[in-house]
């Protein structure tokens, strides 16, 4: 029981860490695009990909934790 909880916690932490890494990479790209002469469409595209990537990693972690908690996965 305790080892299952630790495994779920590690899984969730991994996906939150991936979301954080994805976020910081996206912010670095956004900073580079802001300094250059890039149209707004390019900056909005970076924000969209950044949002979808971070939310995807977080959702994947939460879904996996709930599935493992229910004994499905």
Predicted model as a PDB file, atoms N, CA, C, CB and O in Angstrom, pLDDT in the B-factor column:
MODEL        1                                                                  
ATOM      1  N   UNK A   1       0.829  -1.195   0.000  1.00 61.00           N  
ATOM      2  CA  UNK A   1       0.000   0.000   0.000  1.00 61.00           C  
ATOM      3  C   UNK A   1       0.880   1.267   0.000  1.00 61.00           C  
ATOM      4  CB  UNK A   1      -0.947  -0.007   1.225  1.00 61.00           C  
ATOM      5  O   UNK A   1       0.659   2.192  -0.782  1.00 61.00           O  
ATOM      6  N   UNK A   2       1.868   1.282   0.886  1.00 65.00           N  
ATOM      7  CA  UNK A   2       2.747   2.447   0.958  1.00 65.00           C  
ATOM      8  C   UNK A   2       3.600   2.543  -0.297  1.00 65.00           C  
ATOM      9  CB  UNK A   2       3.641   2.379   2.207  1.00 65.00           C  
ATOM     10  O   UNK A   2       3.822   3.638  -0.813  1.00 65.00           O  
ATOM     11  N   UNK A   3       4.083   1.403  -0.795  1.00 71.00           N  
ATOM     12  CA  UNK A   3       4.916   1.429  -2.004  1.00 71.00           C  
ATOM     13  C   UNK A   3       4.102   1.876  -3.214  1.00 71.00           C  
ATOM     14  CB  UNK A   3       5.533   0.043  -2.267  1.00 71.00           C  
ATOM     15  O   UNK A   3       4.635   2.535  -4.107  1.00 71.00           O  
ATOM     16  N   UNK A   4       2.811   1.525  -3.254  1.00 68.00           N  
ATOM     17  CA  UNK A   4       1.959   1.978  -4.354  1.00 68.00           C  
ATOM     18  C   UNK A   4       1.783   3.494  -4.290  1.00 68.00           C  
ATOM     19  CB  UNK A   4       0.581   1.271  -4.308  1.00 68.00           C  
ATOM     20  O   UNK A   4       1.806   4.170  -5.319  1.00 68.00           O  
ATOM     21  N   UNK A   5       1.605   4.024  -3.078  1.00 69.00           N  
ATOM     22  CA  UNK A   5       1.464   5.467  -2.923  1.00 69.00           C  
ATOM     23  C   UNK A   5       2.746   6.186  -3.337  1.00 69.00           C  
ATOM     24  CB  UNK A   5       1.104   5.816  -1.473  1.00 69.00           C  
ATOM     25  O   UNK A   5       2.690   7.221  -4.000  1.00 69.00           O  
ATOM     26  N   UNK A   6       3.888   5.647  -2.954  1.00 73.00           N  
ATOM     27  CA  UNK A   6       5.177   6.247  -3.323  1.00 73.00           C  
ATOM     28  C   UNK A   6       5.351   6.202  -4.841  1.00 73.00           C  
ATOM     29  CB  UNK A   6       6.356   5.510  -2.616  1.00 73.00           C  
ATOM     30  O   UNK A   6       5.841   7.161  -5.437  1.00 73.00           O  
ATOM     31  N   UNK A   7       4.954   5.099  -5.463  1.00 74.00           N  
ATOM     32  CA  UNK A   7       5.052   4.972  -6.923  1.00 74.00           C  
ATOM     33  C   UNK A   7       4.161   5.998  -7.612  1.00 74.00           C  
ATOM     34  CB  UNK A   7       4.665   3.548  -7.373  1.00 74.00           C  
ATOM     35  O   UNK A   7       4.582   6.621  -8.586  1.00 74.00           O  
ATOM     36  N   UNK A   8       2.942   6.182  -7.124  1.00 74.00           N  
ATOM     37  CA  UNK A   8       2.037   7.177  -7.705  1.00 74.00           C  
ATOM     38  C   UNK A   8       2.589   8.590  -7.518  1.00 74.00           C  
ATOM     39  CB  UNK A   8       0.637   7.067  -7.072  1.00 74.00           C  
ATOM     40  O   UNK A   8       2.500   9.420  -8.422  1.00 74.00           O  
ATOM     41  N   UNK A   9       3.154   8.859  -6.352  1.00 74.00           N  
ATOM     42  CA  UNK A   9       3.721  10.173  -6.069  1.00 74.00           C  
ATOM     43  C   UNK A   9       4.914  10.456  -6.981  1.00 74.00           C  
ATOM     44  CB  UNK A   9       4.142  10.269  -4.594  1.00 74.00           C  
ATOM     45  O   UNK A   9       5.070  11.574  -7.471  1.00 74.00           O  
ATOM     46  N   UNK A  10       5.755   9.444  -7.208  1.00 78.00           N  
ATOM     47  CA  UNK A  10       6.897   9.609  -8.110  1.00 78.00           C  
ATOM     48  C   UNK A  10       6.433   9.858  -9.539  1.00 78.00           C  
ATOM     49  CB  UNK A  10       7.804   8.372  -8.061  1.00 78.00           C  
ATOM     50  O   UNK A  10       7.005  10.688 -10.246  1.00 78.00           O  
ATOM     51  N   UNK A  11       5.401   9.144  -9.963  1.00 75.00           N  
ATOM     52  CA  UNK A  11       4.865   9.331 -11.308  1.00 75.00           C  
ATOM     53  C   UNK A  11       4.328  10.744 -11.481  1.00 75.00           C  
ATOM     54  CB  UNK A  11       3.762   8.307 -11.597  1.00 75.00           C  
ATOM     55  O   UNK A  11       4.611  11.405 -12.480  1.00 75.00           O  
ATOM     56  N   UNK A  12       3.554  11.202 -10.509  1.00 78.00           N  
ATOM     57  CA  UNK A  12       2.998  12.546 -10.584  1.00 78.00           C  
ATOM     58  C   UNK A  12       4.114  13.595 -10.571  1.00 78.00           C  
ATOM     59  CB  UNK A  12       2.022  12.787  -9.420  1.00 78.00           C  
ATOM     60  O   UNK A  12       4.060  14.575 -11.315  1.00 78.00           O  
ATOM     61  N   UNK A  13       5.122  13.384  -9.726  1.00 81.00           N  
ATOM     62  CA  UNK A  13       6.253  14.309  -9.670  1.00 81.00           C  
ATOM     63  C   UNK A  13       7.011  14.363 -10.981  1.00 81.00           C  
ATOM     64  CB  UNK A  13       7.193  13.916  -8.558  1.00 81.00           C  
ATOM     65  O   UNK A  13       7.451  15.430 -11.409  1.00 81.00           O  
ATOM     66  N   UNK A  14       7.165  13.208 -11.620  1.00 80.00           N  
ATOM     67  CA  UNK A  14       7.859  13.154 -12.902  1.00 80.00           C  
ATOM     68  C   UNK A  14       7.135  13.999 -13.947  1.00 80.00           C  
ATOM     69  CB  UNK A  14       7.979  11.703 -13.385  1.00 80.00           C  
ATOM     70  O   UNK A  14       7.762  14.780 -14.663  1.00 80.00           O  
ATOM     71  N   UNK A  15       5.822  13.842 -14.030  1.00 80.00           N  
ATOM     72  CA  UNK A  15       5.090  14.604 -15.038  1.00 80.00           C  
ATOM     73  C   UNK A  15       5.032  16.091 -14.718  1.00 80.00           C  
ATOM     74  CB  UNK A  15       3.689  14.063 -15.176  1.00 80.00           C  
ATOM     75  O   UNK A  15       5.030  16.915 -15.633  1.00 80.00           O  
ATOM     76  N   UNK A  16       4.986  16.453 -13.437  1.00 81.00           N  
ATOM     77  CA  UNK A  16       5.047  17.872 -13.090  1.00 81.00           C  
ATOM     78  C   UNK A  16       6.424  18.442 -13.414  1.00 81.00           C  
ATOM     79  CB  UNK A  16       4.719  18.081 -11.599  1.00 81.00           C  
ATOM     80  O   UNK A  16       6.531  19.590 -13.847  1.00 81.00           O  
ATOM     81  N   UNK A  17       7.480  17.652 -13.209  1.00 83.00           N  
ATOM     82  CA  UNK A  17       8.827  18.099 -13.571  1.00 83.00           C  
ATOM     83  C   UNK A  17       8.946  18.288 -15.083  1.00 83.00           C  
ATOM     84  CB  UNK A  17       9.882  17.088 -13.076  1.00 83.00           C  
ATOM     85  O   UNK A  17       9.537  19.263 -15.547  1.00 83.00           O  
ATOM     86  N   UNK A  18       8.382  17.354 -15.848  1.00 81.00           N  
ATOM     87  CA  UNK A  18       8.397  17.501 -17.307  1.00 81.00           C  
ATOM     88  C   UNK A  18       7.623  18.741 -17.741  1.00 81.00           C  
ATOM     89  CB  UNK A  18       7.808  16.252 -17.979  1.00 81.00           C  
ATOM     90  O   UNK A  18       8.040  19.447 -18.658  1.00 81.00           O  
ATOM     91  N   UNK A  19       6.502  19.004 -17.086  1.00 81.00           N  
ATOM     92  CA  UNK A  19       5.733  20.210 -17.410  1.00 81.00           C  
ATOM     93  C   UNK A  19       6.545  21.463 -17.093  1.00 81.00           C  
ATOM     94  CB  UNK A  19       4.399  20.230 -16.634  1.00 81.00           C  
ATOM     95  O   UNK A  19       6.517  22.429 -17.856  1.00 81.00           O  
ATOM     96  N   UNK A  20       7.269  21.452 -15.970  1.00 82.00           N  
ATOM     97  CA  UNK A  20       8.112  22.596 -15.609  1.00 82.00           C  
ATOM     98  C   UNK A  20       9.231  22.820 -16.601  1.00 82.00           C  
ATOM     99  CB  UNK A  20       8.694  22.403 -14.230  1.00 82.00           C  
ATOM    100  O   UNK A  20       9.503  23.953 -16.999  1.00 82.00           O  
ATOM    101  N   UNK A  21       9.885  21.733 -17.004  1.00 83.00           N  
ATOM    102  CA  UNK A  21      10.964  21.840 -17.992  1.00 83.00           C  
ATOM    103  C   UNK A  21      10.414  22.379 -19.313  1.00 83.00           C  
ATOM    104  CB  UNK A  21      11.647  20.463 -18.211  1.00 83.00           C  
ATOM    105  O   UNK A  21      11.016  23.259 -19.929  1.00 83.00           O  
ATOM    106  N   UNK A  22       9.272  21.849 -19.744  1.00 80.00           N  
ATOM    107  CA  UNK A  22       8.639  22.302 -20.971  1.00 80.00           C  
ATOM    108  C   UNK A  22       8.298  23.787 -20.871  1.00 80.00           C  
ATOM    109  CB  UNK A  22       7.376  21.476 -21.264  1.00 80.00           C  
ATOM    110  O   UNK A  22       8.472  24.537 -21.831  1.00 80.00           O  
ATOM    111  N   UNK A  23       7.812  24.203 -19.706  1.00 80.00           N  
ATOM    112  CA  UNK A  23       7.450  25.602 -19.506  1.00 80.00           C  
ATOM    113  C   UNK A  23       8.672  26.514 -19.610  1.00 80.00           C  
ATOM    114  CB  UNK A  23       6.775  25.783 -18.149  1.00 80.00           C  
ATOM    115  O   UNK A  23       8.618  27.549 -20.274  1.00 80.00           O  
ATOM    116  N   UNK A  24       9.776  26.135 -18.955  1.00 83.00           N  
ATOM    117  CA  UNK A  24      10.964  26.985 -18.993  1.00 83.00           C  
ATOM    118  C   UNK A  24      11.587  27.040 -20.387  1.00 83.00           C  
ATOM    119  CB  UNK A  24      11.991  26.487 -17.991  1.00 83.00           C  
ATOM    120  O   UNK A  24      12.098  28.082 -20.795  1.00 83.00           O  
ATOM    121  N   UNK A  25      11.548  25.938 -21.111  1.00 81.00           N  
ATOM    122  CA  UNK A  25      12.041  25.958 -22.494  1.00 81.00           C  
ATOM    123  C   UNK A  25      11.165  26.881 -23.337  1.00 81.00           C  
ATOM    124  CB  UNK A  25      12.061  24.522 -23.098  1.00 81.00           C  
ATOM    125  O   UNK A  25      11.674  27.665 -24.139  1.00 81.00           O  
ATOM    126  N   UNK A  26       9.871  26.788 -23.159  1.00 77.00           N  
ATOM    127  CA  UNK A  26       8.953  27.660 -23.894  1.00 77.00           C  
ATOM    128  C   UNK A  26       9.146  29.129 -23.553  1.00 77.00           C  
ATOM    129  CB  UNK A  26       7.525  27.261 -23.613  1.00 77.00           C  
ATOM    130  O   UNK A  26       9.061  29.991 -24.427  1.00 77.00           O  
ATOM    131  N   UNK A  27       9.406  29.415 -22.271  1.00 79.00           N  
ATOM    132  CA  UNK A  27       9.647  30.807 -21.884  1.00 79.00           C  
ATOM    133  C   UNK A  27      10.942  31.330 -22.495  1.00 79.00           C  
ATOM    134  CB  UNK A  27       9.699  30.936 -20.356  1.00 79.00           C  
ATOM    135  O   UNK A  27      11.019  32.498 -22.878  1.00 79.00           O  
ATOM    136  N   UNK A  28      11.956  30.478 -22.590  1.00 80.00           N  
ATOM    137  CA  UNK A  28      13.203  30.896 -23.230  1.00 80.00           C  
ATOM    138  C   UNK A  28      12.972  31.192 -24.711  1.00 80.00           C  
ATOM    139  CB  UNK A  28      14.287  29.812 -23.064  1.00 80.00           C  
ATOM    140  O   UNK A  28      13.486  32.179 -25.237  1.00 80.00           O  
ATOM    141  N   UNK A  29      12.203  30.343 -25.376  1.00 78.00           N  
ATOM    142  CA  UNK A  29      11.882  30.580 -26.789  1.00 78.00           C  
ATOM    143  C   UNK A  29      11.092  31.868 -26.929  1.00 78.00           C  
ATOM    144  CB  UNK A  29      11.086  29.395 -27.385  1.00 78.00           C  
ATOM    145  O   UNK A  29      11.340  32.654 -27.843  1.00 78.00           O  
ATOM    146  N   UNK A  30      10.128  32.094 -26.019  1.00 75.00           N  
ATOM    147  CA  UNK A  30       9.312  33.308 -26.058  1.00 75.00           C  
ATOM    148  C   UNK A  30      10.197  34.545 -25.880  1.00 75.00           C  
ATOM    149  CB  UNK A  30       8.216  33.264 -24.964  1.00 75.00           C  
ATOM    150  O   UNK A  30       9.987  35.557 -26.549  1.00 75.00           O  
ATOM    151  N   UNK A  31      11.173  34.470 -24.991  1.00 77.00           N  
ATOM    152  CA  UNK A  31      12.071  35.602 -24.761  1.00 77.00           C  
ATOM    153  C   UNK A  31      12.890  35.910 -26.006  1.00 77.00           C  
ATOM    154  CB  UNK A  31      13.002  35.317 -23.579  1.00 77.00           C  
ATOM    155  O   UNK A  31      13.084  37.077 -26.350  1.00 77.00           O  
ATOM    156  N   UNK A  32      13.368  34.879 -26.680  1.00 76.00           N  
ATOM    157  CA  UNK A  32      14.131  35.071 -27.913  1.00 76.00           C  
ATOM    158  C   UNK A  32      13.246  35.683 -28.997  1.00 76.00           C  
ATOM    159  CB  UNK A  32      14.726  33.732 -28.399  1.00 76.00           C  
ATOM    160  O   UNK A  32      13.668  36.585 -29.720  1.00 76.00           O  
ATOM    161  N   UNK A  33      12.005  35.180 -29.102  1.00 73.00           N  
ATOM    162  CA  UNK A  33      11.097  35.723 -30.118  1.00 73.00           C  
ATOM    163  C   UNK A  33      10.708  37.162 -29.814  1.00 73.00           C  
ATOM    164  CB  UNK A  33       9.845  34.862 -30.222  1.00 73.00           C  
ATOM    165  O   UNK A  33      10.496  37.952 -30.735  1.00 73.00           O  
ATOM    166  N   UNK A  34      10.611  37.510 -28.550  1.00 74.00           N  
ATOM    167  CA  UNK A  34      10.223  38.869 -28.180  1.00 74.00           C  
ATOM    168  C   UNK A  34      11.309  39.873 -28.565  1.00 74.00           C  
ATOM    169  CB  UNK A  34       9.936  38.951 -26.675  1.00 74.00           C  
ATOM    170  O   UNK A  34      11.002  41.005 -28.937  1.00 74.00           O  
ATOM    171  N   UNK A  35      12.575  39.465 -28.476  1.00 75.00           N  
ATOM    172  CA  UNK A  35      13.682  40.367 -28.811  1.00 75.00           C  
ATOM    173  C   UNK A  35      13.821  40.564 -30.308  1.00 75.00           C  
ATOM    174  CB  UNK A  35      14.984  39.834 -28.246  1.00 75.00           C  
ATOM    175  O   UNK A  35      14.274  41.615 -30.760  1.00 75.00           O  
ATOM    176  N   UNK A  36      13.431  39.556 -31.081  1.00 70.00           N  
ATOM    177  CA  UNK A  36      13.551  39.656 -32.534  1.00 70.00           C  
ATOM    178  C   UNK A  36      12.349  40.345 -33.139  1.00 70.00           C  
ATOM    179  CB  UNK A  36      13.720  38.279 -33.150  1.00 70.00           C  
ATOM    180  O   UNK A  36      11.438  40.785 -32.438  1.00 70.00           O  
ATOM    181  N   UNK A  37      12.368  40.427 -34.442  1.00 71.00           N  
ATOM    182  CA  UNK A  37      11.267  41.052 -35.156  1.00 71.00           C  
ATOM    183  C   UNK A  37      10.337  39.956 -35.658  1.00 71.00           C  
ATOM    184  CB  UNK A  37      11.783  41.935 -36.333  1.00 71.00           C  
ATOM    185  O   UNK A  37      10.277  39.684 -36.857  1.00 71.00           O  
ATOM    186  N   UNK A  38       9.611  39.328 -34.732  1.00 68.00           N  
ATOM    187  CA  UNK A  38       8.743  38.201 -35.049  1.00 68.00           C  
ATOM    188  C   UNK A  38       7.296  38.667 -34.960  1.00 68.00           C  
ATOM    189  CB  UNK A  38       9.004  36.996 -34.090  1.00 68.00           C  
ATOM    190  O   UNK A  38       6.931  39.367 -34.015  1.00 68.00           O  
ATOM    191  N   UNK A  39       6.469  38.289 -35.926  1.00 74.00           N  
ATOM    192  CA  UNK A  39       5.059  38.692 -35.855  1.00 74.00           C  
ATOM    193  C   UNK A  39       4.362  38.085 -34.634  1.00 74.00           C  
ATOM    194  CB  UNK A  39       4.324  38.275 -37.138  1.00 74.00           C  
ATOM    195  O   UNK A  39       4.826  37.098 -34.064  1.00 74.00           O  
ATOM    196  N   UNK A  40       3.244  38.695 -34.249  1.00 73.00           N  
ATOM    197  CA  UNK A  40       2.506  38.228 -33.078  1.00 73.00           C  
ATOM    198  C   UNK A  40       2.023  36.792 -33.245  1.00 73.00           C  
ATOM    199  CB  UNK A  40       1.324  39.140 -32.808  1.00 73.00           C  
ATOM    200  O   UNK A  40       1.900  36.059 -32.264  1.00 73.00           O  
ATOM    201  N   UNK A  41       1.751  36.391 -34.474  1.00 75.00           N  
ATOM    202  CA  UNK A  41       1.283  35.026 -34.712  1.00 75.00           C  
ATOM    203  C   UNK A  41       2.301  34.004 -34.213  1.00 75.00           C  
ATOM    204  CB  UNK A  41       1.004  34.808 -36.206  1.00 75.00           C  
ATOM    205  O   UNK A  41       1.925  32.980 -33.643  1.00 75.00           O  
ATOM    206  N   UNK A  42       3.578  34.276 -34.424  1.00 73.00           N  
ATOM    207  CA  UNK A  42       4.630  33.378 -33.957  1.00 73.00           C  
ATOM    208  C   UNK A  42       4.683  33.296 -32.443  1.00 73.00           C  
ATOM    209  CB  UNK A  42       5.968  33.827 -34.489  1.00 73.00           C  
ATOM    210  O   UNK A  42       4.858  32.217 -31.878  1.00 73.00           O  
ATOM    211  N   UNK A  43       4.531  34.446 -31.783  1.00 73.00           N  
ATOM    212  CA  UNK A  43       4.549  34.448 -30.313  1.00 73.00           C  
ATOM    213  C   UNK A  43       3.310  33.746 -29.763  1.00 73.00           C  
ATOM    214  CB  UNK A  43       4.627  35.895 -29.769  1.00 73.00           C  
ATOM    215  O   UNK A  43       3.401  33.007 -28.783  1.00 73.00           O  
ATOM    216  N   UNK A  44       2.152  33.972 -30.385  1.00 80.00           N  
ATOM    217  CA  UNK A  44       0.929  33.304 -29.923  1.00 80.00           C  
ATOM    218  C   UNK A  44       1.009  31.798 -30.141  1.00 80.00           C  
ATOM    219  CB  UNK A  44      -0.300  33.874 -30.647  1.00 80.00           C  
ATOM    220  O   UNK A  44       0.485  31.024 -29.339  1.00 80.00           O  
ATOM    221  N   UNK A  45       1.653  31.384 -31.207  1.00 80.00           N  
ATOM    222  CA  UNK A  45       1.833  29.952 -31.462  1.00 80.00           C  
ATOM    223  C   UNK A  45       2.698  29.323 -30.377  1.00 80.00           C  
ATOM    224  CB  UNK A  45       2.466  29.722 -32.850  1.00 80.00           C  
ATOM    225  O   UNK A  45       2.410  28.221 -29.912  1.00 80.00           O  
ATOM    226  N   UNK A  46       3.755  30.019 -29.975  1.00 78.00           N  
ATOM    227  CA  UNK A  46       4.611  29.502 -28.900  1.00 78.00           C  
ATOM    228  C   UNK A  46       3.810  29.379 -27.608  1.00 78.00           C  
ATOM    229  CB  UNK A  46       5.844  30.422 -28.686  1.00 78.00           C  
ATOM    230  O   UNK A  46       3.935  28.381 -26.898  1.00 78.00           O  
ATOM    231  N   UNK A  47       2.989  30.381 -27.294  1.00 80.00           N  
ATOM    232  CA  UNK A  47       2.177  30.302 -26.080  1.00 80.00           C  
ATOM    233  C   UNK A  47       1.187  29.156 -26.143  1.00 80.00           C  
ATOM    234  CB  UNK A  47       1.438  31.607 -25.853  1.00 80.00           C  
ATOM    235  O   UNK A  47       0.959  28.479 -25.140  1.00 80.00           O  
ATOM    236  N   UNK A  48       0.599  28.931 -27.303  1.00 83.00           N  
ATOM    237  CA  UNK A  48      -0.372  27.845 -27.451  1.00 83.00           C  
ATOM    238  C   UNK A  48       0.300  26.488 -27.263  1.00 83.00           C  
ATOM    239  CB  UNK A  48      -1.050  27.914 -28.830  1.00 83.00           C  
ATOM    240  O   UNK A  48      -0.217  25.632 -26.545  1.00 83.00           O  
ATOM    241  N   UNK A  49       1.441  26.291 -27.900  1.00 81.00           N  
ATOM    242  CA  UNK A  49       2.169  25.028 -27.760  1.00 81.00           C  
ATOM    243  C   UNK A  49       2.645  24.854 -26.318  1.00 81.00           C  
ATOM    244  CB  UNK A  49       3.373  24.976 -28.736  1.00 81.00           C  
ATOM    245  O   UNK A  49       2.598  23.751 -25.773  1.00 81.00           O  
ATOM    246  N   UNK A  50       3.099  25.937 -25.709  1.00 80.00           N  
ATOM    247  CA  UNK A  50       3.540  25.898 -24.317  1.00 80.00           C  
ATOM    248  C   UNK A  50       2.397  25.483 -23.393  1.00 80.00           C  
ATOM    249  CB  UNK A  50       4.093  27.264 -23.894  1.00 80.00           C  
ATOM    250  O   UNK A  50       2.577  24.625 -22.529  1.00 80.00           O  
ATOM    251  N   UNK A  51       1.233  26.086 -23.571  1.00 82.00           N  
ATOM    252  CA  UNK A  51       0.074  25.759 -22.735  1.00 82.00           C  
ATOM    253  C   UNK A  51      -0.372  24.321 -22.944  1.00 82.00           C  
ATOM    254  CB  UNK A  51      -1.082  26.710 -23.033  1.00 82.00           C  
ATOM    255  O   UNK A  51      -0.626  23.602 -21.977  1.00 82.00           O  
ATOM    256  N   UNK A  52      -0.470  23.897 -24.201  1.00 82.00           N  
ATOM    257  CA  UNK A  52      -0.918  22.529 -24.475  1.00 82.00           C  
ATOM    258  C   UNK A  52       0.084  21.498 -23.972  1.00 82.00           C  
ATOM    259  CB  UNK A  52      -1.148  22.338 -25.971  1.00 82.00           C  
ATOM    260  O   UNK A  52      -0.312  20.449 -23.465  1.00 82.00           O  
ATOM    261  N   UNK A  53       1.370  21.784 -24.107  1.00 80.00           N  
ATOM    262  CA  UNK A  53       2.381  20.850 -23.637  1.00 80.00           C  
ATOM    263  C   UNK A  53       2.371  20.706 -22.132  1.00 80.00           C  
ATOM    264  CB  UNK A  53       3.740  21.287 -24.093  1.00 80.00           C  
ATOM    265  O   UNK A  53       2.400  19.588 -21.616  1.00 80.00           O  
ATOM    266  N   UNK A  54       2.331  21.820 -21.420  1.00 81.00           N  
ATOM    267  CA  UNK A  54       2.327  21.766 -19.949  1.00 81.00           C  
ATOM    268  C   UNK A  54       1.062  21.102 -19.429  1.00 81.00           C  
ATOM    269  CB  UNK A  54       2.455  23.177 -19.356  1.00 81.00           C  
ATOM    270  O   UNK A  54       1.125  20.244 -18.548  1.00 81.00           O  
ATOM    271  N   UNK A  55      -0.076  21.493 -19.966  1.00 83.00           N  
ATOM    272  CA  UNK A  55      -1.322  20.889 -19.491  1.00 83.00           C  
ATOM    273  C   UNK A  55      -1.396  19.418 -19.867  1.00 83.00           C  
ATOM    274  CB  UNK A  55      -2.530  21.635 -20.060  1.00 83.00           C  
ATOM    275  O   UNK A  55      -1.993  18.624 -19.139  1.00 83.00           O  
ATOM    276  N   UNK A  56      -0.800  19.044 -20.988  1.00 81.00           N  
ATOM    277  CA  UNK A  56      -0.783  17.632 -21.377  1.00 81.00           C  
ATOM    278  C   UNK A  56       0.040  16.786 -20.432  1.00 81.00           C  
ATOM    279  CB  UNK A  56      -0.248  17.484 -22.777  1.00 81.00           C  
ATOM    280  O   UNK A  56      -0.384  15.695 -20.051  1.00 81.00           O  
ATOM    281  N   UNK A  57       1.220  17.273 -20.041  1.00 80.00           N  
ATOM    282  CA  UNK A  57       2.047  16.528 -19.094  1.00 80.00           C  
ATOM    283  C   UNK A  57       1.352  16.401 -17.738  1.00 80.00           C  
ATOM    284  CB  UNK A  57       3.411  17.210 -18.927  1.00 80.00           C  
ATOM    285  O   UNK A  57       1.364  15.332 -17.128  1.00 80.00           O  
ATOM    286  N   UNK A  58       0.747  17.496 -17.268  1.00 81.00           N  
ATOM    287  CA  UNK A  58       0.071  17.463 -15.978  1.00 81.00           C  
ATOM    288  C   UNK A  58      -1.139  16.536 -16.026  1.00 81.00           C  
ATOM    289  CB  UNK A  58      -0.357  18.874 -15.560  1.00 81.00           C  
ATOM    290  O   UNK A  58      -1.367  15.759 -15.100  1.00 81.00           O  
ATOM    291  N   UNK A  59      -1.913  16.619 -17.105  1.00 82.00           N  
ATOM    292  CA  UNK A  59      -3.081  15.742 -17.229  1.00 82.00           C  
ATOM    293  C   UNK A  59      -2.671  14.279 -17.312  1.00 82.00           C  
ATOM    294  CB  UNK A  59      -3.905  16.120 -18.460  1.00 82.00           C  
ATOM    295  O   UNK A  59      -3.316  13.420 -16.711  1.00 82.00           O  
ATOM    296  N   UNK A  60      -1.612  13.989 -18.046  1.00 81.00           N  
ATOM    297  CA  UNK A  60      -1.128  12.607 -18.153  1.00 81.00           C  
ATOM    298  C   UNK A  60      -0.724  12.072 -16.777  1.00 81.00           C  
ATOM    299  CB  UNK A  60       0.070  12.523 -19.132  1.00 81.00           C  
ATOM    300  O   UNK A  60      -1.039  10.931 -16.440  1.00 81.00           O  
ATOM    301  N   UNK A  61      -0.034  12.884 -15.988  1.00 78.00           N  
ATOM    302  CA  UNK A  61       0.367  12.471 -14.649  1.00 78.00           C  
ATOM    303  C   UNK A  61      -0.826  12.218 -13.748  1.00 78.00           C  
ATOM    304  CB  UNK A  61       1.258  13.514 -14.030  1.00 78.00           C  
ATOM    305  O   UNK A  61      -0.870  11.214 -13.037  1.00 78.00           O  
ATOM    306  N   UNK A  62      -1.802  13.133 -13.775  1.00 79.00           N  
ATOM    307  CA  UNK A  62      -2.979  12.965 -12.922  1.00 79.00           C  
ATOM    308  C   UNK A  62      -3.810  11.757 -13.330  1.00 79.00           C  
ATOM    309  CB  UNK A  62      -3.838  14.217 -12.963  1.00 79.00           C  
ATOM    310  O   UNK A  62      -4.281  11.008 -12.475  1.00 79.00           O  
ATOM    311  N   UNK A  63      -3.992  11.563 -14.632  1.00 80.00           N  
ATOM    312  CA  UNK A  63      -4.766  10.420 -15.107  1.00 80.00           C  
ATOM    313  C   UNK A  63      -4.077   9.118 -14.730  1.00 80.00           C  
ATOM    314  CB  UNK A  63      -4.968  10.495 -16.627  1.00 80.00           C  
ATOM    315  O   UNK A  63      -4.734   8.171 -14.300  1.00 80.00           O  
ATOM    316  N   UNK A  64      -2.771   9.062 -14.887  1.00 78.00           N  
ATOM    317  CA  UNK A  64      -2.052   7.834 -14.549  1.00 78.00           C  
ATOM    318  C   UNK A  64      -2.137   7.543 -13.054  1.00 78.00           C  
ATOM    319  CB  UNK A  64      -0.585   7.937 -14.983  1.00 78.00           C  
ATOM    320  O   UNK A  64      -2.290   6.388 -12.656  1.00 78.00           O  
ATOM    321  N   UNK A  65      -2.038   8.583 -12.221  1.00 75.00           N  
ATOM    322  CA  UNK A  65      -2.140   8.373 -10.775  1.00 75.00           C  
ATOM    323  C   UNK A  65      -3.529   7.866 -10.406  1.00 75.00           C  
ATOM    324  CB  UNK A  65      -1.829   9.678 -10.013  1.00 75.00           C  
ATOM    325  O   UNK A  65      -3.654   6.953  -9.590  1.00 75.00           O  
ATOM    326  N   UNK A  66      -4.573   8.444 -10.995  1.00 76.00           N  
ATOM    327  CA  UNK A  66      -5.933   7.991 -10.668  1.00 76.00           C  
ATOM    328  C   UNK A  66      -6.189   6.591 -11.175  1.00 76.00           C  
ATOM    329  CB  UNK A  66      -6.967   8.941 -11.251  1.00 76.00           C  
ATOM    330  O   UNK A  66      -6.856   5.805 -10.502  1.00 76.00           O  
ATOM    331  N   UNK A  67      -5.669   6.256 -12.358  1.00 75.00           N  
ATOM    332  CA  UNK A  67      -5.845   4.914 -12.890  1.00 75.00           C  
ATOM    333  C   UNK A  67      -5.115   3.892 -12.036  1.00 75.00           C  
ATOM    334  CB  UNK A  67      -5.355   4.842 -14.328  1.00 75.00           C  
ATOM    335  O   UNK A  67      -5.647   2.816 -11.764  1.00 75.00           O  
ATOM    336  N   UNK A  68      -3.892   4.222 -11.608  1.00 68.00           N  
ATOM    337  CA  UNK A  68      -3.152   3.301 -10.754  1.00 68.00           C  
ATOM    338  C   UNK A  68      -3.832   3.184  -9.399  1.00 68.00           C  
ATOM    339  CB  UNK A  68      -1.694   3.764 -10.586  1.00 68.00           C  
ATOM    340  O   UNK A  68      -3.852   2.104  -8.809  1.00 68.00           O  
ATOM    341  N   UNK A  69      -4.387   4.274  -8.903  1.00 67.00           N  
ATOM    342  CA  UNK A  69      -5.089   4.237  -7.627  1.00 67.00           C  
ATOM    343  C   UNK A  69      -6.348   3.391  -7.685  1.00 67.00           C  
ATOM    344  CB  UNK A  69      -5.436   5.632  -7.190  1.00 67.00           C  
ATOM    345  O   UNK A  69      -6.738   2.780  -6.690  1.00 67.00           O  
ATOM    346  N   UNK A  70      -6.983   3.355  -8.848  1.00 65.00           N  
ATOM    347  CA  UNK A  70      -8.187   2.537  -9.018  1.00 65.00           C  
ATOM    348  C   UNK A  70      -7.844   1.098  -9.363  1.00 65.00           C  
ATOM    349  CB  UNK A  70      -9.080   3.127 -10.100  1.00 65.00           C  
ATOM    350  O   UNK A  70      -8.728   0.243  -9.409  1.00 65.00           O  
ATOM    351  N   UNK A  71      -6.572   0.823  -9.606  1.00 66.00           N  
ATOM    352  CA  UNK A  71      -6.152  -0.533  -9.942  1.00 66.00           C  
ATOM    353  C   UNK A  71      -6.324  -0.879 -11.405  1.00 66.00           C  
ATOM    354  CB  UNK A  71      -6.907  -1.508  -9.121  1.00 66.00           C  
ATOM    355  O   UNK A  71      -6.251  -2.053 -11.769  1.00 66.00           O  
ATOM    356  N   UNK A  72      -6.555   0.124 -12.264  1.00 61.00           N  
ATOM    357  CA  UNK A  72      -6.750  -0.139 -13.691  1.00 61.00           C  
ATOM    358  C   UNK A  72      -5.423  -0.285 -14.394  1.00 61.00           C  
ATOM    359  CB  UNK A  72      -7.564   0.975 -14.342  1.00 61.00           C  
ATOM    360  O   UNK A  72      -5.240  -1.204 -15.192  1.00 61.00           O  
ATOM    361  N   UNK A  73      -4.472   0.629 -14.101  1.00 53.00           N  
ATOM    362  CA  UNK A  73      -3.220   0.646 -14.851  1.00 53.00           C  
ATOM    363  C   UNK A  73      -2.048   0.089 -14.118  1.00 53.00           C  
ATOM    364  CB  UNK A  73      -2.906   2.004 -15.256  1.00 53.00           C  
ATOM    365  O   UNK A  73      -0.942   0.055 -14.656  1.00 53.00           O  
TER     366      UNK A  73                                                      
ENDMDL                                                                          
END                                                                             
